[in-house]
């Protein structure tokens, strides 16, 4: 038999899900970024939490190994657009959920003006009207690397492509 792997959860929910300030913040993020449900927020929070954890782990390393790993972590975060190239560990520790939500394909499609609303941006992505470098992407939660950001456009056979000409 083949290798059967159990899929792992990409997120962990809040430890206290009913705190009023947290509920208000989540509701605001849901509306501002046109998210389907709170799980999308929790996925972003978990990813940011993982990056911060890696940065804290670097602080305990010897200076030479720390410098090497710090550069590679910063390079990775710079590639996906969360940090600038000249950033430090403090910048990683200062990352917020909003920073990652800004890098989602749905948000970038809206910010580029390809969609009139954030909700329309989600629908365009899900229905296959958006492509990156000619390749159709149907996941609104796709984290767009900086080098692919300028390659986002309508898919070649989309009616929106013909309408925008």
C-alpha positions as a printed Julia matrix, in Angstrom:
165×3 Matrix{Float64}:
   0.0    0.0     0.0
   1.04   3.58   -0.64
   2.12   6.08    1.94
  -1.08   7.38    3.5
  -0.62  10.61    5.39
  -3.11  12.2     7.68
  -3.64  15.83    6.7
  -2.64  18.29    9.42
  -4.54  21.38   10.39
  -2.86  24.56    9.15
  -4.3   26.62   11.96
  -5.2   26.74   15.6
  -8.14  28.77   16.79
  -8.07  31.28   19.63
  -7.66  29.93   23.15
 -10.46  32.23   24.36
 -12.87  32.52   21.43
 -15.46  34.74   23.15
 -13.41  37.76   24.22
 -15.19  40.89   23.01
 -12.11  42.82   21.72
 -10.94  39.74   19.84
 -14.39  39.17   18.32
 -14.52  42.82   17.2
 -11.05  42.63   15.64
 -11.93  39.39   13.81
 -15.19  40.89   12.53
 -13.33  43.95   11.25
 -10.79  41.73    9.43
 -13.6   39.62    7.93
 -15.24  42.72    6.48
 -12.09  44.59    5.37
 -10.54  41.59    3.6
 -13.75  39.91    2.36
 -12.98  36.63    4.08
 -15.4   33.7     4.01
 -15.0   32.73    7.67
 -12.81  33.17   10.72
 -10.76  30.1     9.82
  -9.04  32.2     7.15
  -8.03  34.69    9.85
  -6.81  31.88   12.1
  -4.71  30.42    9.26
  -3.02  33.82    8.78
  -2.52  34.21   12.55
  -0.98  30.73   12.77
   1.42  31.47    9.93
   2.51  34.78   11.5
   2.84  33.0    14.86
   5.12  30.41   13.2
   7.36  33.15   11.73
   7.59  34.91   15.1
   8.42  31.61   16.82
  11.23  31.0    14.33
  12.58  34.51   15.0
  12.53  33.95   18.78
  14.32  30.62   18.33
  17.06  32.45   16.4
  17.79  34.64   19.43
  19.04  31.6    21.37
  21.53  30.48   18.69
  25.29  31.23   18.63
  26.07  34.46   16.7
  27.49  32.88   13.52
  24.67  30.38   13.01
  22.12  33.01   14.05
  23.32  35.46   11.38
  23.08  32.81    8.67
  19.6   31.62    9.61
  18.39  35.16   10.23
  19.38  36.16    6.69
  17.58  33.16    5.19
  14.38  33.79    7.2
  14.39  37.49    6.29
  15.02  36.58    2.63
  12.04  34.21    2.68
   9.76  36.82    4.25
  11.04  39.49    1.83
  10.24  37.22   -1.11
   6.58  36.95   -0.05
   6.45  40.68    0.63
   6.07  40.71    4.42
   9.38  42.51    5.08
  11.87  44.83    3.41
  15.36  43.5     2.57
  17.06  45.56    5.31
  14.8   44.22    8.1
  15.88  42.74   11.43
  14.52  40.15   13.84
  12.56  42.93   15.54
  10.64  43.47   12.28
   9.73  39.78   12.2
   8.54  39.94   15.79
   6.45  42.99   14.86
   4.52  41.26   12.06
   0.73  41.47   12.29
  -2.07  39.38   10.8
  -3.03  42.33    8.56
   0.43  42.21    6.94
  -0.19  38.65    5.73
  -3.81  39.32    4.73
  -2.54  42.14    2.48
  -0.48  39.56    0.53
  -3.47  37.34   -0.33
  -4.42  37.09   -4.01
  -7.96  38.28   -3.27
  -6.69  41.47   -1.63
  -4.13  42.22   -4.33
  -6.71  41.73   -7.13
  -8.92  44.31   -5.38
  -6.03  46.73   -4.7
  -4.93  46.55   -8.37
  -8.43  47.59   -9.45
  -9.31  44.38  -11.29
 -12.44  44.1    -9.1
 -14.86  46.74   -7.88
 -15.2   45.27   -4.37
 -13.2   42.89   -2.18
 -16.07  40.4    -2.47
 -16.04  40.59   -6.26
 -12.28  39.99   -6.13
 -12.89  36.75   -4.23
 -15.52  35.65   -6.73
 -13.28  36.44   -9.71
 -10.5   34.32   -8.21
 -12.72  31.38   -7.23
 -14.45  31.31  -10.63
 -11.12  31.19  -12.48
 -11.05  34.66  -14.03
  -7.66  35.57  -12.49
  -4.3   34.3   -13.68
  -0.72  34.83  -12.57
   1.69  34.81  -15.53
  -1.02  33.15  -17.63
  -1.58  30.35  -15.08
  -5.11  30.25  -13.61
  -5.18  30.5    -9.8
  -8.47  29.72   -8.05
  -7.43  30.07   -4.42
  -8.21  33.5    -2.92
  -5.9   32.72    0.0
  -2.85  32.25   -2.24
   0.03  34.29   -0.81
   1.43  36.26   -3.75
   5.23  36.57   -3.87
   6.56  40.04   -4.74
   7.96  38.9    -8.11
   4.52  37.59   -9.2
   2.57  40.68   -8.13
   2.93  42.48  -11.48
   1.98  39.33  -13.4
  -1.59  39.22  -12.04
  -4.2   39.76  -14.76
  -7.42  38.26  -16.09
  -7.21  34.74  -17.53
  -6.89  34.83  -21.34
 -10.36  33.3   -21.97
 -12.17  35.32  -19.3
 -14.95  37.62  -20.49
 -13.46  40.26  -18.17
 -10.25  40.21  -20.24
 -12.2   41.08  -23.41
 -14.18  43.77  -21.54
 -11.02  45.47  -20.21
  -9.49  45.97  -23.67
